[in-house]
Amino acid sequence: MDAVAASAGSRIKTFNVLMSSSTGRRASPTNLIQPVFSSSRKEMLPLYTCSKTFPNRFHSLKRLYPCSGSKSSPVPPISCSMKPRIDKNNATNKNPTTELHQKSTAPNLDTPPANPPATSTSSQGLVFDLGPSNSWDCLDVGSPVVKRYIGDNEERWYMWYHGRHGGSNSSKSIGLAVSSNGIHWARGGDTVRSCADAGMVMNCRNSWWAFDTESIRPSEMVIMSSPMYSAVYWLYYTGYSSDEIDLSGVPTISFGNPERYSGDGDDNGKSAVGKIHKSLPGLACSQDGRHWARIEGDHHSGALLDVGSEKEWDSLFIAGPHVIVHENDDLRMYYYSFDKDNCQFSIGLARSRDGIRWVKYGKILGGGSSGSFDECGVKNACVVRNRKAGNYLMAYEGVAADGKRSIGMAVSEDGLKNWKRLQEGPVLQPSEDEGWDNKGVGSPCLVQMENSINEWRLYYGGFGIGGRTGIGMALSGGSDIRTFRRWAGFCL
């Protein structure tokens, strides 16, 4: 932590907060759109993590997110100091399950009825399909970030995911779907309009200098509580620009454009070598999980981290920033890049004391042995602290030599560099025959259930013939997380 302390220390930087629709490097009042927050508190996302509070310097958020019952006024350009005091009791360590305040009420979700997932053999495991033909997510869905909230009398699930539509602008956006059981999801076909809505919640920026002008994908959502608000949400995401990375000197290997293989290549979901779009990690904050304001990092593009030098393993791009809170003033970001010297995807670690300034810690997990399911690398890590065992579990996407994608698992006692694979084979691999996800599975999201058998759920993105995508769910055999079976319907 010496490196972290040297970089972050106790210095507090003023960060520019931009609404997701802003168009300038430093926005003017006309470039900011006032969030549409309801004055009725029951329509806010009533989540409480009572063991955690923010320091007074978070009060500057009040100008961006008015408290319930206050009269909204046009939001001027603001700067807010974003250094939360975070401890091991933060909601992230209970991630993905967070208790609801006893007096909180469920939001009145003005969304279409949930569509039941198909349970035929060819669609086994599929819980979230493409949207209708005229919706914002009709061509592509994936990278699920799933959170479960439980109270005395209710259970609610929220899923942030990426989606893509046709037309002149086919960039990926971020949306929100809601559920009462994590299986039947209600979605919105357009941009959210209220705090009780579902649908598209965040789009790409049009600013020429920004790192996220072409596509954005969610990676993790961290919940912070405040005495002023019911909750403040920090969304870590991957942003893609139009800059392409030249891989002409890299030996031939079948892998897709990072996180953008679907729809960009042939029927096998592969795209040509040398067509990787540069990506960097970003951060946005919200009070209701639906209306987001970007927080600019130190990089000139607004990103939180820059790529490494030419000789470093992460010199090409940074993607999939998954952030957890270890303990007081110790946030950890697990991200991936492509190590061109070893010709494989690898996962690295960065650490922070405030969630905004990050110091790289180095590579922590590389590709597997020759002939293994992850021979060509690992990517899209989802790290969860096992509440029962106290160790850290990492679900990751493994890339085989033929480009096939499966999901593997690793474990570490401290969550740092001491990661070991649980087994040689994957815990979930593409389905056989005509399954909807028979070409690849990845972008895992682990949810630890609180029931008698200590079950785990694994949400994932899958794709099949022609690059058609969907979001699936698999279940562990109780506390045994070495194998997962696709959800096949309720047992009566």
N, C-alpha and C positions, 0 to 999 in steps of 0.2 A: 504493500500500500504506500511505500515511500514515493513511488513514481506518481501515484494518484494524488498524494498530498502535495507534491511539488508542483503539479500542474494546476489542480483545482484549488487546494488549500482552503483558506477561509475567505478568499476574495469573492465578492459578489459582482457579477457582471449584469448590466442592464440589457435585456434581450428584447428585440423588436417582435411584437406579436402581430401576425398578419392573418386576416380572415382568408379562408381557402379560396375565395373568389377574387382576391386582390390581384392587381396587374402591375404593380410597380415595385421597385426595389425597396423603397420606403413609401408606404401607402399614404395617400392624402385622404381626407374625410370622404371624398366622393368615391374612393376606391374600396371603401369598407361597407359591407352589408350588415345591417343590424340583425343579429340572430332573433328568430321569432320564438321567444320564450313566453309561455303562458303564465298568466298571473295566478293561476290556480295551482297550488302546491301539489295536489294529488296527480297532476299530469306530468310533473317532473319525474325523472327516474329516481325513486326514493330509496337509494342505497346508502347504508350507513356502515362505516367501519369505525366504531366508536373508540377503539384503542389508539387511534392515530389522529393527530392534529397538525395543522400547518402553522408556521411562524407568522408573525404580523406582516412580513413583507409579501405574503400572498394576498394581502388585502387589495393590492392593485388590480387583482383579477375582477374585483367588483365592478370596475368600469366596463369590463368586457362582458361579464355575465351578471346582469342585475339580479338581485335577490328576488325571490318570489314576492309578488305583491308590489314591487317597486315599479315606477313608471319608466319605461324605456325611452331613451333619447338617442340621437345619432351618436355612434361611437367615434370619437376622435382618434387619431393615431396615438397609440399608447405604447409604453414600454413597461414591462413588469419584471421584477426580480424573481427568478424561478429557482429557488434553492430550498426544497422541502427538507424538513427533518424527518428522516425515515428510520424506522427501527424494525426489528425482526418480527414485531407483531402486526406489521403492515399487511394489508389485504393480499398483496402479491404472494406472501408466503402461505396464505390460505388458498391461493390460486389453484384451480379456478372456482372454488366455492366460496361465496361470501355471504355472511348472515345479513338478513334484512332487519332494520329497526323494528321493534315490536309494534309500534304504532303506525308504521308506514303502510300505505295502501298501494295496490297494483295500479299502474297507469291504465287509463282507458284507451287501449290501442285501437286507433282507427285504421285498421288494416284488413285486407281480404282474409277470408277464412283460410285456415291452414290446409294445404293440400296433403293428403296422406301419401307417404312414400310408397313406391311400387315394391312389391315383394315377390315378383316372379324370379325364376332362376337367373335370367339374364340381367336383372336389375337388383340383385341381392346386395344389400349394404347401402344402396342409394337412398339418401334422406333429403337431398336438395338438388333438384334438377335445374336446367336452364329455364329462364323466365319466358313469358309469352312473346310472340313474334314482335310485338311493338314495344317491349320493355327495354330498360337500360341494360339488362343483363341477359339478353336473349341469345348471345353467341358464345359466351364463356363465363364460367364461375369457378372459383377456387380459393386457395389460401385461407381456409376458415380460421378465425380466432373466436373461440367459443367460451362463454362465461356462464356459470350457473349461480343463481342467487336463491337462497332458501330462507324462509321465515317460519313463523309458527303455523300458518295456515295456507301457505302458498309456495310454489316453486316456479321460478321463471328463468328462462334461458335467453341469451342474446348472442347473436353471431354476426361479427363483422367479416366481410368477405370481399373479394374483388369481382367485378363483372365487366362485361364488354358488350357493346351493341354494334350494329352496322352503321351505314351512312358515311358521311364525309369525315366524321371524327370517330375513329374506332379505338381510341385509347381506353385503357382500363380505368375504372373508377372504383370507389369503396362504398359498399352499401351495408345496411343493417337488416337482419331478419330476426323475428322473435318467436318464442315457443313456450309452451307450458311443460313440456317433457323432454326437449332436446331431440325429438324425432320428427314431429309434425310442425313444420315451420310456416309462419305467415310472412309474406314478403310484400314489398311495394313496387309498383311498376314504374315509378317516377321519383323525382327528387322529394325528400321529406319536406313537409310544410308546417309541421307542428312538433311539439315535444312528445306527442303520443303517436307518432307516425313511424312507418318503416319504409325503406326504400334507399335510394342513393343518398349518401350523406357527405361525400367528399369527392371532388374532381381534381383533375390536373391543373397546374398553373399555366397561364399564358405568358408569363414573364420570360423573356429571352435568356436571362441570366440564371434562371432557376434550374435545379437538378431534377425536378419532377414534372417536366413539361409533356412527356410522352405517355407515361403510365405510372400508376401508383398501386401498391398492394399492401394490405395490413400485415403486420408481423406479430405484434403483441399489444395488449391494452392493459395498462397498469392503473389501478384505482387508488386515489389518494383522498382522504377525508379532510374536512375542514370544519371549524366551528361555525363558519359563515354559510357554508353550502352543505347540501346533502352529500355531495361527492364531486371530485374533480377527476377527470379521466385524461390519461396521457396515452396517446396512440403512437406507437413506434411503427414506422412503415418504410417500405422501399420505394424510392422514386427513380424513374428512368428518364434519361434525357435522349435527345436525338443523336448524340455522339456515339459512333460505332468504334469498337475496339478491334484492331487488326490482329488476328491470330494466324496469319499466313505461315509463320515460322513454327507453329506447333504441329507435331505429328497428327496425322488424321485420326480423328476420334468422333464417334457419333454422340453428340450431346446437343441439347436444345439451347436456344437463347435463354439465359437465366430467367426463370419464372415466366417465360413468354413462349414456350414451345407450342402451345395449342393454337391452331389456326395459322401459324406462321410457316409451317413446313409441309411435308408430304403426308401421306395417309398414316404414316407411322409416328407422326408427331415430331419428326426430326427437322431441324433446320440446318442450313449450310454452315460449315465451319467458317469462322471469320466474320460472323454476323451477330456479334454480341453487342447489345446496347449498354452503355455505361450506366451504372446505378450507384446510388449512395443512400445512406439512411437518413430519415427525417423524423420530426416529432410534431404533433399537433395536440392541443388540449381542448376540453369541452366540459360543460357542466351537465349535459343531458345525454351524451353519447351520440348525438345526432348533428349538432351544429359545432363545427370544428374551427379553431384558429391555429394557424401554423406558428411554431416557435422557431426562430432562426438560430442555427448554430453558428460556430465560428467560421465555417467555410464560406467563401465568397458566394457560393450558390445557395446558401441557406441550409446546407446539410450539416449533420452533426459530426461526421467524420470524413476525412479525405482518404483516398487510396494511398498505399505505401509507395516508397521509392521504386525505381525500376528493378532493383535487385531483390525487393521484398516479395513475399508470397502473395500479398494482397494488392499488387500494383495495378491490377486491371479494373476491378470494381469491388464494391461492398454491397451485399444484399442480405435479406432475411434477418434484420436486427431484432432478436428476441431478448427482452429485458426482464430480469427478475431482481427482487430486493433480497439480498442475503442477510444483512443486519444493518445497524445504524451507520449511515453514510457510506454504504457499500452496495452500489448497484452494479449489476453485471450484464453486459451485452454479449450475446452469442451471435456471431454473424458468419457468413461464408464468402469465399472468393474462389477464383481459379488460379492455382499455383502452376504457372506455365513451365517452370523448371521441372517439376515432377509430373506435369500433365494430368492433374487431378484436382477435383474440388476439395476444399478443406474448410474446416470450421475454426474460427479464431475467437478470442475473448478480449473485450475491452472493459475497463472499470471506471466508475464515476462516483463522486460524492454528492452530486446534485441532479443527476439524470440528464444533464445537458452537455457538460464538458466531459470528454472521454479520453482515456489514456489506453492505448493498445497494450495488451498483455502477451500477445503472441498466438501462434497456432496451437490448438489443443487436440485436434483430431483430424487425421488424414484418411486416405483411401485404405481399403482392406487388402488382403492377400490376393495373389494372382488367381483369377478364376472365380473370385467371390462376387456376391451381389453388389458390393460397393467398391469394386476394384478401381474404378475411375473416380472415386471420391464420395464425399458426404456433403450434404447441404441442408438448408432449412431446418435447423435445430429447434426443437421445442423442449425447454428444460423446466422441470417441475420438482419441487422439493417434496419428497415422499413424507407425508405427515406421520405415517406409522413407523417407518424405519429410520427417518431422519436424514437419509442420504439424498443424492440428486439423481434423477433419471433424465436421460436425454433420448427423445425419439427423433430420428433424423431420416432424411431421404437419401438412399444410397443409389449410386449410378454404376451400372455394370458396363463391361467393355462394349456391349452392343447397344448401349444407350437405354436399356431397360431400367426402370425405376421401381424400387421397393422401399419398404420402411424397416429400419433397424433400430436397435436400442443399445444404449451405453449407460454406464453407471459410474458415479464418483462419490466419494465420501465428503469432499469439501467443495465440489463444483468448480474446481480450478483446472489444473492440468492433468490430474490423475484420473483420466477417463479410460474405462475398459469396456469393451464390447461384452454384452451379456452372453452372446453366442455367435457362432460363425454365420448362421443363416438369418434371414429377415424374420421379423415378427408378423409382417403382412406383405404379401406380394401380389402382383396383378392377378386378376381372376382368369380362369381358363375359358376356352371356347368362345362363346359370344357374349360374355359379360360386359357390362357397360364400362368397366375399368380394366379391360384386358390388355391394355398397352402400357399402363404405368400407374403407380400410386405414389403420392408424395405430400409435401406441405403438412406434416402431421401436427395435430393439436391434442394433447393429453388432458383428460379430465378425470380426477380421482373422485369416485363416488363414495358417499357415506352410507353404506348399508351393511348388512350382516356378513356379506362375503367380500367386502373391501374391493369391489369391482372397479375396473378402469374402463373408461371410454376413449376410443381413439377416433377423432374426426380427421378426415384427410381429403385431399383433392385427387380425383382420378380422371383418367382420360382413356378413350378407346379408339376404335377405327375412325379415321377421318379427323381425329383431334377433338371429337366431342367430349365435353367435360361435365363434371358433376361433383358433388360433395357427398362423401360416404361416411359411414360410421361402423366401427367394429368394437367388439366387447372382449375383455380379457376373461380368462378362466378363473374368476375370483381374483385373488391377489397375485396370481402367476401372470407376469407380463411378458413371458417369453413367446407366447402365441396369442393371436387375436382372431376371432371369428366374426365374419360380417353379420350385421344385424339382419335377421330374416323374419321379423314380425314378432308380435306379442304372443306369448304362450298362454293359451286359455285352459 
